[in-house]
Amino acid sequence: MKFEEAIRMANTESKFELLINGNLNVENAALVFKNFAGDPTTFNPAGGKRTFGLVLNEEFADRLSKAGWNIKVRELRDEYIEGERTRTVSWDEYNNNFRTEFDNAMIFTEVVVNEESNFPPRIYKVTMLGEQKSMIEMPPAQYYRLDKEELYNVDIVVHPYRHGRSIANPDAKKGYLNSMYTMAMPSSDFNGKYAGIPIVEANAG
């Protein structure tokens, strides 16, 4: 998903709800930086860490930040200059120092997908054949498929894990995926119009 589209979704279509138990529910979630495969990254060269970015609107970003969630803001420029890197700063840094400097900004929080935890996430994929829907639970070995697919109607539940690594912010929280429901964009098979029709081999000659 392009950053501009993700920002539009977060501001107009995503529905955020913070539950009493601390979980974050998001309907029509906008995802960026998808790495469900756990591929190596600049910050994690060894790989093995499955993550994605959940795009937020300003109101909920401020609310989550006050609750201890780690909120980031990525700079989006009107014009990119070759050789210059865009900046990613914390929510507090953005509000205190960079709000007037950034041409545009994308607010997000990183969510970890940890299938080896005591409470592994459950990811469900909804498919459609004509007007019929079916749903399957994806095994971790197939999570990588989500990186390559254009997803829509993504609903997620994120659980905050209090890691307490920072003395300055002992209530700091990291989001871990609890559950996810998603649909893939319809492919070029006319949305299952011809599914189930047997293929008959033509006679040679």
N, C-alpha and C positions, 0 to 999 in steps of 0.2 A: 504494500500500500504506500502510495506517495505521501510524503509528509504533509503537504497542503491538504490532501483529502482526509488524512487522519485527524488533523486539527479541526477541520470542518465537522467531521463526525463527532468528535469529543464535545464540541460546542453546541451542536444542534440535535444529535440523534442518541448519543450515549446517555443512559440513565444510571446514575451512581447512587448507591445506598450503603450507608455504614450501619451494620447491624449491632445489636447490643453486645454480642459476643466478640466484637471487634472485626469480624470478617467484612470484606468489601464485596458487594454484589454489583456487577456491571452488566447491563443489557446493551446490546449493540456496541460492544467494545471495539475500539480502534487499536490494532496491534502494529507495532513497528519493531525493527531490529530483531526479527524472529530468528531464533537459533534453537529450535526444538531438537536439532540433531546433536547439539553439544559440540559443534565444530570449534577448532582453535580460533581465538580472537586476539586482537592486539593486547588486551588486558588479561587474557587467559591463554597464553600460547600453548599450554598443555592440552587444552580442550577438555571435554567431558562435562561441562557445565551447561545445562539447558536453560535458556532464558528467553524472555521477550520483553519489549517495552509496552506498557499500557499508557496510552495518551490520555491526559486529563484536561479538564477545563480549569480556569483560574480559581473559581469558587471552591471546587473540591480539592484542588491542589493545596490551597491554603488550609483547608480543614484537615487534610491528611498530614500535612507538615506539622501542624500544631499538635497532632496526636502522636508524633514521633516517626512518621513514615519518611523514608529517604526519597525526596522529590528532586528531580533534575530538570534543567531547562537547556535545550539545545538552540544555538543561534542559527537562524535561517536568513541568509542574505538575499537582497534583491539582485545583486550582482556579485558573482564569485571571482575572486582574483587568484590566478594560478599561483600555487605555492603557499597560499595562506590557508591555515586550518581554521575551521569554524570552532567556536568555543562551546563547551558544555559546563554549566556551573550549577551550584546548588540553588534551591528555591530562595533561600535567604540572600545569597550573593546576587541573584538576579534582581530581587526587589531593592536591595541596598545600593548596587553599583552598576548593573548592566541593563536595566529596563529601558533607559533612554538610548543606550548604545546599540542594542540589537534592532535590526530592521524588522525582523519577525522572530517569533519564538515558538518552540514546541515544548510543551510541558509533559513530562512522563515520569513513571516510576518503573524500575526494573522488577520483574517478577520471575522468581526461580521455579523451575519445573523439576522437582526432585523425586524421582520414582523410587529412590532407595530410602526414603524417610519412613518413620513409623506410620505416617498417614499419607501414603502416596496419592498423587492426583488421579482423577478419573477423567479421561477425555473421551467425549462421545461425538461421533460424526454422523450427521443426518444426511441421508441421500434421498433423492426423489426419482421415481420412475413414473412419468406421467403425473397423475394427481396423487399417487401413493408415496408415503414417506416410510423410511425404515431407519433404524438407529443401531449403530454398533459401538462397542467400547474399543478404542484403539489400544493395542499393546505398546509398551515403550519402544519396541523394536521398529515400530512404524511411525513414531513421532516425527521423524525426519521429513515425512511427506508434507507436513504442515508448512514447512519452510518454502516449498515450491508451489503450493496452491494458493490461489487468490480466495481468501475466506470471506464469508459474509454472514450476517446474523450470528455473531459471536457473543455468547453469554458466558460470563465467568464468575467464579467465586474465589477470592484471594484471601488467604489467612496471613495475618501479620505475625512474624516471628521476632520476638524481642531478643536481640543478640547481645546488647549491653556491652559492646566492645569499646565504646567511647565514654571516657570519664566525663567529658563535657556534656554528653547527651546519653545518659544511661538508659533512657526510655526509647532509644533508636530502634526502629522496626524495619524489617525487610519482608516484602511480600512473597509468599509461596502459593503456588497454584493449588487450589483445593479441588475444583471441578471446572470443566469447560464443555460447552455444547457449541458445535459449529457446523456450518454447511459450506461445502465447496461451491464455487461458482459453477453454474450449469455448463457442461462441456458442449462440444459441437455435435452431439448425438441427438439434437432436437429434443432434449430433456426426456429421453427415454421413449420417445414416440414409437420407435421400432424395436424396443426391447422385447425379447421373448419370441420373435418371429424366426423360425428356423431358416438357415441359409442352405439353399439347394444348389449343388454344383451343376453348372451348365455342361451340356454334352459337347465334347470336342468336335470340331468340324461344323 
